[in-house]
Amino acid sequence: LASLGSQAAIAMDYSRLITDLSRRETEMQAEQTFRQMILDTMTDGLVVIDAKGRVKYVNRRLLRMTGYTQDYLDGRSVGELFHPDDRQEIMIGLLKEGAATMKFDQRLLTRDGQTIHVLLSRSRSQTGETNDQVIVLGDMTDQKEREIALERQTSRLHARQCLDAFNK
């Protein structure tokens, strides 16, 4: 009788453990879905690379910005995303040990060969066995276009001032 009671207690403990494990798994899946939604609805592109500069993850925004597919980018050098004139410098900067965070302007190269000016910010994660980096790329196209328009307007104004001074 004692053996039967012991087995019943063990069965109830197993049942509670399975219920608890199932609840935790559901919570973890909900949290993972929530995090994925955040990454995919960001207005900036996001890339996670390993210690050798290979792409481990990209969000949907980066895929839309560049025209590449997830399958194409997975495992490739992150340098392929950047303008050929900038690749060597960016790879040295990203793979260099030491600096935890850096920010600077860069040029992405889209799948169809167009250039997109971006603000790059990088953060290195050294948790456990990994030495991954998270790279956030903010599209600066509109800002660059405004800068160019402002430079043109300034040049016209300067030319007008010179012409006015000459005519006096």
The 8 nearest C-alpha neighbors of each residue, nearest first, counted from 0:
[[1, 3, 2, 4, 5, 6, 7, 8],
 [2, 0, 4, 3, 5, 6, 7, 8],
 [3, 1, 5, 0, 4, 6, 7, 8],
 [2, 4, 0, 6, 1, 5, 7, 8],
 [5, 3, 7, 1, 6, 2, 8, 0],
 [4, 6, 2, 8, 3, 7, 1, 9],
 [5, 7, 9, 3, 8, 4, 10, 2],
 [6, 8, 10, 4, 5, 9, 11, 3],
 [9, 7, 11, 5, 6, 10, 12, 4],
 [8, 10, 12, 6, 7, 11, 13, 5],
 [11, 9, 7, 13, 12, 8, 14, 6],
 [10, 12, 14, 8, 13, 9, 15, 7],
 [13, 11, 9, 15, 14, 10, 16, 8],
 [14, 12, 16, 10, 11, 15, 17, 9],
 [13, 15, 11, 17, 12, 16, 10, 18],
 [16, 14, 18, 12, 13, 17, 19, 11],
 [17, 15, 13, 19, 18, 14, 20, 12],
 [16, 18, 20, 14, 19, 15, 21, 13],
 [17, 19, 15, 21, 16, 20, 14, 22],
 [20, 18, 16, 22, 17, 21, 15, 23],
 [19, 21, 17, 23, 22, 18, 16, 24],
 [20, 22, 24, 18, 19, 23, 17, 25],
 [23, 21, 19, 25, 24, 20, 18, 26],
 [24, 22, 26, 20, 25, 21, 27, 19],
 [23, 25, 27, 21, 26, 22, 20, 28],
 [24, 26, 22, 28, 23, 27, 29, 21],
 [27, 25, 23, 29, 24, 28, 30, 22],
 [26, 28, 24, 30, 29, 25, 23, 31],
 [29, 27, 31, 25, 30, 26, 32, 24],
 [28, 30, 26, 32, 27, 31, 33, 25],
 [31, 29, 33, 27, 28, 32, 26, 34],
 [30, 32, 28, 34, 33, 29, 27, 35],
 [31, 33, 29, 35, 30, 34, 28, 36],
 [32, 34, 30, 36, 31, 35, 29, 37],
 [35, 33, 37, 31, 36, 32, 30, 38],
 [34, 36, 32, 38, 37, 33, 39, 31],
 [35, 37, 33, 39, 34, 38, 40, 32],
 [38, 36, 34, 40, 35, 39, 41, 33],
 [39, 37, 35, 36, 41, 40, 58, 34],
 [38, 40, 36, 59, 58, 37, 41, 35],
 [41, 39, 37, 38, 36, 42, 60, 59],
 [42, 40, 43, 38, 39, 37, 60, 44],
 [41, 43, 40, 60, 44, 137, 138, 39],
 [44, 42, 137, 41, 136, 60, 45, 135],
 [43, 45, 61, 136, 60, 135, 58, 137],
 [44, 46, 135, 58, 57, 134, 136, 61],
 [47, 45, 57, 134, 56, 133, 48, 135],
 [46, 48, 133, 56, 55, 132, 54, 134],
 [49, 47, 54, 53, 55, 52, 132, 131],
 [48, 50, 131, 52, 51, 53, 130, 132],
 [49, 51, 130, 52, 131, 48, 94, 53],
 [52, 50, 49, 53, 94, 48, 76, 131],
 [53, 51, 48, 49, 76, 50, 77, 54],
 [52, 54, 76, 74, 48, 75, 49, 51],
 [55, 53, 48, 74, 73, 75, 77, 56],
 [54, 56, 48, 47, 73, 74, 53, 49],
 [57, 55, 47, 46, 54, 58, 73, 48],
 [58, 56, 46, 45, 47, 61, 59, 69],
 [59, 57, 39, 45, 60, 61, 38, 44],
 [58, 60, 62, 39, 61, 63, 57, 44],
 [59, 61, 44, 63, 62, 58, 64, 43],
 [62, 60, 44, 64, 63, 59, 58, 65],
 [61, 63, 59, 65, 60, 67, 66, 64],
 [64, 62, 60, 66, 61, 65, 59, 67],
 [65, 63, 61, 62, 66, 60, 109, 44],
 [66, 64, 109, 62, 67, 63, 110, 61],
 [65, 67, 110, 63, 62, 64, 109, 68],
 [68, 66, 62, 65, 110, 71, 69, 72],
 [69, 67, 71, 70, 62, 72, 66, 73],
 [68, 70, 72, 71, 73, 67, 57, 62],
 [69, 71, 68, 73, 72, 67, 74, 75],
 [70, 72, 68, 69, 73, 67, 75, 74],
 [71, 73, 69, 75, 70, 74, 54, 68],
 [74, 72, 54, 70, 75, 71, 55, 69],
 [73, 75, 54, 53, 55, 72, 76, 71],
 [76, 74, 53, 72, 54, 73, 77, 79],
 [75, 77, 53, 78, 52, 79, 54, 74],
 [76, 78, 79, 80, 54, 53, 52, 75],
 [77, 79, 76, 80, 86, 81, 90, 89],
 [80, 78, 77, 81, 76, 86, 75, 82],
 [81, 79, 78, 107, 108, 77, 82, 109],
 [82, 80, 107, 108, 78, 79, 106, 86],
 [81, 83, 108, 85, 84, 106, 107, 86],
 [84, 82, 86, 85, 81, 79, 87, 108],
 [83, 85, 82, 86, 87, 81, 88, 106],
 [86, 84, 82, 83, 88, 87, 89, 81],
 [87, 85, 89, 83, 78, 88, 81, 84],
 [86, 88, 90, 89, 85, 91, 84, 78],
 [89, 87, 91, 90, 86, 85, 92, 84],
 [88, 90, 92, 86, 91, 87, 93, 85],
 [89, 91, 93, 87, 92, 88, 94, 86],
 [90, 92, 88, 94, 89, 93, 95, 87],
 [93, 91, 89, 95, 90, 94, 88, 87],
 [94, 92, 90, 91, 95, 89, 52, 121],
 [93, 95, 91, 92, 90, 96, 52, 51],
 [96, 94, 92, 93, 91, 97, 98, 90],
 [97, 95, 98, 94, 93, 99, 92, 123],
 [96, 98, 99, 95, 100, 94, 123, 92],
 [97, 99, 100, 96, 101, 95, 123, 122],
 [98, 100, 123, 122, 97, 101, 121, 96],
 [101, 99, 122, 121, 98, 123, 102, 120],
 [102, 100, 121, 120, 103, 99, 98, 122],
 [103, 101, 120, 119, 121, 100, 118, 104],
 [102, 104, 119, 118, 105, 120, 101, 117],
 [105, 103, 118, 117, 119, 116, 106, 102],
 [104, 106, 117, 116, 118, 103, 119, 107],
 [105, 107, 116, 115, 82, 81, 117, 114],
 [108, 106, 81, 115, 80, 82, 114, 116],
 [107, 109, 114, 82, 81, 80, 113, 112],
 [110, 108, 65, 112, 113, 111, 66, 114],
 [109, 111, 66, 112, 67, 65, 108, 113],
 [110, 112, 109, 113, 66, 108, 65, 67],
 [113, 111, 109, 110, 108, 114, 82, 65],
 [112, 114, 109, 108, 111, 115, 110, 107],
 [113, 115, 108, 107, 106, 109, 116, 112],
 [116, 114, 107, 106, 117, 140, 108, 113],
 [115, 117, 106, 139, 140, 105, 138, 107],
 [118, 116, 138, 139, 137, 105, 136, 104],
 [117, 119, 104, 137, 136, 103, 105, 139],
 [120, 118, 136, 103, 102, 135, 104, 117],
 [119, 121, 102, 135, 101, 134, 118, 136],
 [120, 122, 134, 100, 101, 133, 135, 119],
 [121, 123, 100, 133, 132, 99, 124, 134],
 [122, 124, 132, 99, 131, 133, 125, 121],
 [125, 123, 131, 132, 130, 126, 122, 129],
 [126, 124, 130, 129, 123, 127, 131, 128],
 [127, 125, 124, 129, 128, 130, 131, 123],
 [126, 128, 129, 125, 130, 124, 131, 123],
 [127, 129, 126, 130, 125, 131, 124, 50],
 [130, 128, 131, 127, 126, 125, 124, 49],
 [129, 131, 125, 50, 124, 49, 132, 128],
 [132, 130, 49, 124, 48, 129, 50, 123],
 [133, 131, 123, 48, 47, 122, 124, 134],
 [132, 134, 47, 122, 121, 46, 123, 135],
 [135, 133, 121, 46, 45, 120, 47, 132],
 [134, 136, 45, 120, 44, 119, 121, 43],
 [137, 135, 119, 44, 118, 43, 117, 45],
 [136, 138, 43, 118, 117, 139, 44, 135],
 [139, 137, 117, 140, 116, 136, 118, 43],
 [138, 140, 117, 142, 116, 141, 143, 137],
 [141, 139, 143, 142, 116, 138, 144, 115],
 [142, 140, 144, 143, 139, 145, 138, 146],
 [141, 143, 145, 139, 144, 140, 146, 138],
 [144, 142, 146, 140, 145, 141, 139, 147],
 [143, 145, 141, 147, 146, 142, 140, 148],
 [146, 144, 148, 142, 143, 147, 149, 141],
 [147, 145, 143, 149, 144, 148, 150, 142],
 [146, 148, 150, 144, 149, 145, 151, 143],
 [149, 147, 145, 151, 150, 146, 152, 144],
 [148, 150, 152, 146, 147, 151, 153, 145],
 [149, 151, 153, 147, 152, 148, 146, 154],
 [152, 150, 154, 148, 149, 153, 155, 147],
 [151, 153, 149, 155, 154, 150, 156, 148],
 [152, 154, 156, 150, 151, 155, 149, 157],
 [155, 153, 157, 151, 156, 152, 158, 150],
 [156, 154, 158, 152, 157, 153, 159, 151],
 [155, 157, 159, 153, 154, 158, 152, 160],
 [156, 158, 154, 160, 159, 155, 153, 161],
 [159, 157, 155, 161, 160, 156, 154, 162],
 [158, 160, 156, 162, 157, 161, 155, 163],
 [161, 159, 163, 157, 162, 158, 164, 156],
 [162, 160, 158, 164, 159, 163, 165, 157],
 [163, 161, 159, 165, 160, 164, 158, 166],
 [164, 162, 160, 166, 165, 161, 159, 167],
 [165, 163, 161, 167, 162, 166, 160, 159],
 [164, 166, 162, 163, 167, 161, 160, 159],
 [167, 165, 163, 164, 162, 161, 160, 159],
 [166, 164, 165, 163, 162, 161, 160, 159]]
